């Protein structure tokens, strides 16, 4: 009997209904109880406190009015609660997607804030449409073509870019740009315009937020507070920074002394908005929308899978595409911009005890109340405070140790990481992520175009076969067994031809070649033609070609071709069977 009793809840009839696959809310809403409500409500309070300053800051990072960050944190959370499968993922504006939005919309020749905002709204709608269609057509596997080293390099470089882009705001000078070179050049050029008061606010707030993140919670616990309350107060650190700096700016009239402030933020519920359906703007934004969709999905699904594994739950990547897609469409229809699942707030949501996606819906209520009641109080909020909030948040994304780890493990992966970081820093996020996609595909093709092929022999006293270069094994000069450790397709088919030809072109009395196919999951038409060419070439040399350990699906496909009829040798169930059958023949000198 388990020492830890588990609460078992009967599934509602809706959870077993076929429509629940497309509306995951039906899988948990029928079992929702008071305990879940309490857990979700507590998590929502903590995430709301964290999300209010972040939403404002990330909107400014995207070059948008701050209220659009709040709008992007309301209806998208409700949409994800209906269509998403993760119990802990917290959807909303994030740093990397905000930077990509700024790069995408900033490259367009737009006049005024209204056109800029409309372009961002359209970008969110297009991204939502792309994600939803990918989910409906079950194309979630496409995200696997972005390798982890490339993603790690891109996120690290983006974090550095974002932090650098906020230094100008901390100093009280203008210092924009889409690459590290532009940012640094503009900072140096405008350094003489630095505002000392803004610098004090920015540096003090940054230092305070770093201390809050690491040191406040342990201090509060030592003071006698319970861990849950201490954690809540620590998460409220950014809100405290916002309140204190806003009050100080108002009380001492710092706006009149050159301190940049947020200014008037409209109060009220998110407006009903429609994206632009102009062909020109869709054409200009399509590539950016596609890149934002892929990067947002990869970041979101990685976080969702990690958190789900902790509770032995599972997510459906294809339905996650629909969940994120509908969240972005909801953002566009309510005056927001592209959103995705955020790492930091999702971990906070999980640690705070969120049981279901309803925690996100409760967070949306909290943000909505903030948009209704608190925005007039934020008029004197210094932009330097929001810049500090962004810097502290994004530096957690920076992981330069990936360079050393990839160098130690694989020079190819190191080249991918370093190239992605260099291109992102030097040419901007769009070029960086485009290069990342191309690099991921190029690395895949390169690695699989030169598959590992091992010549194997029999381990004495067993039925196992191992690499002759790594183990003491039994072989025979007339028998060559090659184990292919990769599926065979157009990119590596010719490589196998050349490898087999080079191996048999020697003075050994080779009579049989066995291709051990235990690791071959696929043989496409190009590879089939190469096998036919190998068979014909060996036949002309008086050598028979055999196959062993061919998997069922691969064998089914081979049976639909003429290859097996023309095969000079046999197909063996196991490599040991092939050894037993062919070695006596070889020993007697028979063909």
N, C-alpha and C positions, 0 to 999 in steps of 0.2 A: 504494500500500500504506500502511495506517495506521501512524503512528509509535507508536501506543499499542495493543499487542496486547490483544485482549479474549478472556477465557476463555469459551468456548461450552460449555454443558452440555446433553447430550441430555435431552429431557423424558421423564419416566417415563410409563408407559402410564396410570397413575392420573391424571396431570395432564390427560389428554385425555378422561377418563371424564366422562359427564354429571353424575355425582354430585359431581364436584369443584367445580361451581358453588356448591353448598350447603355444601361442606366445603373451604374454600380451603387447608387444611393439606395436602391431597393434591397441590396444585399445586407445593409446594416441598419437602415432606418426602422425596419419592423422589430428589431431587437433592442432598440434604443431605450435606455432606462435612466433612472435618477443618478446612478453612479457615473455613467458615461457623461451625462449632462454636467455634473459637477466638475469632472476632470476636464472636459472640453472648455467649460466656461473659465476655469482657472488658467488654462493654457492660452485662451484667447486674450485674457487681460494682459498677460505677460507679453505676448506677441504684438498686441496693439500698442503697448507702451514703446516697444522697440521699433515698430513699423512707422509710427507717425513722423519722427524726425528723418528716418531713412527715406520715406516716400517723398518728402519735400526735397531732400538733398539729391536724390537720384533724378528727379524731374529737372532740377537745375543743371545736373551733370549732362542730361540729354539736351540741354539748351531750351527747355520748355518752361512755361509758367509753373510755379510750385504746386498749384492746386491740381494739375494733371497727375501728379504723383499720388495724391489722395484718391482721385477718381479711379486710377488704375489699381487701387487697393480695395475696392468695394465689390462691384459686380463680378470681376474675374474670380474672386474667392468663392462667391456663391455658385458660379458656373462650374468651377472645379469640384466643389462639394457634390454636385449632381453627377458629373461625368467622370471624375477622376477615380483612380483605384488605390492611391496611397492614403493610408490613415493619418500620416503625419506631415506630408508635404505642404509647405506654406507658399502660396503663389503670390506674386506681386512684382513690382519693379526691382531689378537687380543691377549691380554696377556694370557688368560687362555688356548686358543688353542695352543699358542706357547709353553707354559709350558708343556702341554700334549704331544705335538710333541717331545719335548726334552726328556720327560720320556719314550715315546714309542721307539724312535730311540736309546736313550742312553742305553736301556736294551739289545740291540743287539750287538753281538761281531763283530764290523766293524773295518776295517783298513783304516785310512785316511779320509780326508774331502770329497773326491769324493764319496766313498761308503756311507758315512753319508748323503750327499746331495741326493744321489739317493734313499735312504730309505725314506727320507722326501717327495720327489717327488712321490714315489710310494704310500706313505700314503695318500697324497692329492688325487691321482687318485682313490684309493680304497674308500676313504670317499665320493668323488664325485659320484662314481658308486653306492654306498649304498644309498645315498640321492636321486639320480635320480630314482633308482628303487623303493624306498619307495614312491616317489611322483607319479610315473606312476601307481603304484598299490594302490594309495590313502591310505597310511598308516600313515598319519600325526597324527592320533589320538594316536599312540603309545607313542608319547612324553608326553601325559597327565599322563602316569604312573610315571613320575618323579614329586613328590610333590614339591610345592613351598618351604616349609621349608628345604627340603633336598637340593634343588638347591641353596637356599640362604646360607646355611651352607657351601656347596662346594665352591661357588664363594668367600665367605669371607675367608675361609681357603686358597684357591688358591692365593688370593690377598696377604695374609700374607706371604705365601711361596715365591711368586715372589719378594716381597719387600725384604725379608731376603736374597734371592739368589743374590741380587744386592749390598748388603752391602760390600761384598768382593771386588767388582769392585770399589766401592766408596773409599775403604781404600787402594786400590792398591795391594791387596793380592789375592791368589787363595782360593776360598772357596765354592766349588761346593757341590752338594748333592741333593737327591730326597726327603728328609724329613727334617722337622725342626731340628730334633736331629742331623742329618748328617751335615746340614748347620752350626749350632751353634758350633758343635765340630770342624769342619774344620776352622771356623773363629778364634776360640780360639787358635787352634794349630798354625796357621800361622800369628797370630797378630803381632809377632815380626818383620815380614817382611813388615810392613805397610810403604807406601811411602807418606811422608808429603805433597809433591806437589800435588799428586793425591787426597789426602784427602781434600786439600783446594779447588781444582777444583770441586770435587764431592759435598761437603757440600755447597759451594757457589752457584753452579748451582741448587741444590735441593731447597735451600732457595729462590733463584730468581724465579724459576718456580712456587713454591707455592704462592709467592707474586703476580706473573703475573696472576695466575688463579683467585685470589680473589680481588686484589687491583688495578691492572693497569687500567682496563676499567673505573671504577668510577673516577679515577684520571684524565684520558684523557678527560672524559666528563666534569669534573669540569674545565678543561683547555680550554674548548670551542669547542672541536671536536664533530662532529655529532656522534650519537650512533653507526651507522653502521660502520663508519671509526674507531671508538674507539674499536669496537668489532673485526674488522679485525686486528688491530695492537696488540690487546691482544692475539689473536689466533697465532700471529706470534712470540710470546715470545719464544717458543722452538727453532724456527729457529734462533732467535737472539742469544740464548745461544750457539747453534751449531757454528754460525759464529764467535762469540767472542772467545770462548775457542779454536776453531781450529786455528784462527789467532794467539792467544797468544802462543799456543803450537809450532807453526811454527816459530814465531818471536824469541822466547827465547830458542829454541832448547830443549824443555821439554821432547821430546821423548828420547833424549840421557841421560836424568836424571831419567829414570825409569817410565815415564808416558806412560801407555799402549795406543796405538792409533789404529784406525781402519785399517790403512794401505791402500794398493792399492785396489781400487774397479774398476772392469772392466767397461768401458764405452760401451754403445751400447744398442740396442734393446734386449728384452728378447730372449734367444735362444730357438729354437724348440727342445724340449726334449721328450723322451718317458720313461714311468715308467718301472721298472723291472717286468717281468712276471714270475719270478722264483717261483716255488711252495713253496719253503722254506721260502722266504721272505714274501710271501702273508700269509702263515700260521702263521708266527710270528707277523705280523702286523694286522691281521684281527680283533681281539678283540679291539685293540687300535683304529683302524679305525671306528669301530662301536660306541665306546664310544665317540670319537671326533665328529662323525656325530650327535649323539643324543644331546650331550651338545651344540654343535654349533647351531643346529636347535632350541633348546629350547631358547637359549639366543637370537638368531636372530629373531625368530617369536614373542617373547615377546616385543622386541623393536619395531618391525614393526607394531604390533597391537596397541601398545600405541600411536605411532605417527599417524597412520591412523585414530584412533578414534578422534584425535584433529581436523581433517579436515572432519570428517564424511565420511571418505572413508573406504574401506574394503580391506582386503587381503585374498588370498586363501591359507590356510596352505599347501595343497597338492602341489599347483603350486610353493609355496615357497621352498618346498623340491627340486623341479626340478631346480629352480633358483639357490639355493645354490649348488646343485649337479653339475650343468654345470659350475658354477664359480670355484669349486674345480678341476674339470677336466681341465678347461682352465688354472688354476694355474699350474697343473702338466705338461701340455703340453708346458708351457712357463718358466719352471725352477723355479717355486714357491713351496710353501708348503701349508698345509691346511689353509683355510680362512673361515670367517663367518661374519655376520653383527655385527659391533661394536657399543656398546651403546653410548660412548662419541662422536665419529665422526658422528653417525647418528643423534644425537640430534643437533650437530653443523650444520650438513647439513640441517636439518629441520629449525632451527632458522635462518640460512642464507638465507632462502627463496626458497629452492629447490622445483620445481613444478613437475618434472618428473624424472624417472630413468636416463634420459639423463645427469643429473648432475654428476652421477657416471662415465659415459663415458667421459665427459669433464675432470673429475678428473684424469682418466686414461691417457689422453693426457698430463696433467701437470706432472704426475709422469714419463711418458715416456720421456718428455723433460729433466726432472731432471736426468734420467738414461743416457741420451745421452750427456748432457752438464755439469752437476754439479759434477759428481762422482770424477773427478780428484781433485777438490777442497776439498774433504772430506778426503784426505789421512792422514792429521794430526789431525783428529777429535778424541778427547780423549774418550775412552770407558766409562770413569766415567761420561761424559756428557750424553751419552745414558742411562747409569744406572740411573741417576737422572731423566731422562725423563720417564723411566719405573716406578720408584718408585712413582712419582707424579701421573702418570696415574692410577696405580693399586690401590693405597690407597683409591681412590673413590669407589672401589668395596667392600671395607671392611665395613661391617655393623654388628658390635658386638651387637648392640641393638636388633638384632633378637633373641638373647638368652633371654633377659628379656621379650620381647614381647611374645615370644612363651611360656615362663614359666607362664606368667600371663594368657594366653589364654587357653593353652592345654599342660598338662604334657607329653602327648604322642608326640606331635609335638616338644616339647623342647628336648625330648630324641633323636628324629631323627636329629635335628639340631646339638646338642652337639656331638652325635656319629659321624656324618659326618665330623664335624670340627676336632674332635680328630683323626679319622682315616686318614684324608687327611694330617694333620700336622705330624702325627706320622709315617705313612707308605707311603706317597706319593700320587700324584694326581690320578693315575690309580686305586689304591686300594680304594681311597676315593670315586671316582665316581662309581666304581663297588659296593661299600658298599651302596652308595646313591640309586642306582637302586634297589638293593635288599631290602633296608629299605623302599623305596616307595611302592614296591609291598607288603612287609610284613605288613606295616601300613594299606594299603587298605584292605588286607585280614582280619587283626585283627579287624578293625573298622566295616566292613560289616559282619563279622562272628558273631557278637553280636549286632544285630540291636536293635534299640529302639522300644520297644513294650509298648504301653500305653493302660491301661484299661480306656474306655471313657464312659461318661454318657451324658444325654440330658441337655443342658443349659435351665433352666426354661424360658418359654415364647418364645422360638426360635426353629429352626430346626437344630441347631448346636450341635456338640458333642465335648467335651473337656475332657482332662485328669482328672480323679477323684481326683488325688493328688494335682492338681493345681487350681481347680475351684469347686464352689458349683453346683453340677449337680444332676439330678434325675436318679436313678438306681433302679433295682429290683433284689432281691436275686436269682431269678431263671433264670436271663438273664445276660450273660457276653459278653461284646463287647470288642474285642482287636483290636486296630489299629496298623498295622504293617508299620513302617516308613522306609522301605528298600525293594528293590527288593529281591526276594527269589531265591537263587541259592545254589550250592553244599556246599559252605562254611558255610552257616547259616541255612540250612534246618533242621539239627538235633537240633539246638538251639531252633527253633520254636516248634518242637515236645516236647522237655523237658519243655519249658515254659508253653505250654497249659496243659500238664499233671500235672505239679505242681500247676497250678491255679485251676483246677477242683478237685484236690485231697483235699477236705475239707468237712466240715459238712454242707455246704450250700445246699439248694434244687435246685441245678443248673439243668435246663432242656434244655437250648439252649446256644450255643456258636456261636457268630458271629465274623468272621474275616473281619474287615474293611480294604479294599485293595486300598484305595484312593492313597496311596504313592507307590504302587507296580507296577513297570514298566515291570517286567520280572519275569517269573516263569520257571526255567529250569527243566529238567527231574528229577534231584535229589530232587528238591523242590516238584515236583508233586508227587513223591513217598512218601515224608513226609506228604503231605496233605492227601494222601490216607491212610497212617498209622494213622494219627490223626482222620480221619473220622471213621475208623474201631474201634479204641480204644474208642472213645466217644460213638459209637453205642453200644458197649459192656457194657458201663456204663449207658445206657439209656439216653444219651444226644445227641441232634441233632446238626449237624454242618451246619452253614449257611455262605454265603459270601455276602458282600455288596460293592457297588461302585467299581466293577471290571472294569478296563479300557478295551476299545474295543480290542486292539491287544492281550491283555492277555486272554480275553474271547474267541477270535477266536482260540487261541491255545488250551485252555481248551476244547473247543467243538470238537477238533480233537482227544481227548482222551476218556477213559471210566469213567473218574472221575465224571463228572456231572451225569451220569447214576447211579452211586453208592452213590452219595451224599445223606445223610439222610435228609438234610434240603433243603433250597431254595437259589437262587441267587437273591438278591434285588438290584434294581437300585440305591437306596440311603439308608443310614443308618436310616433315619427318617422313610422311608417306612417299613424297617425291624422292627423298634420299634413299629409302629402302628399295624403291622400284628401279631407280636408275644406277645406283652404285654397282650392283652385281652385273648389270649389263655392261657398264664401263669396264669393270674388272675383267670380263671375258673378251673385251675388245669388240663387242657387237655394237652396231649402230642402233 
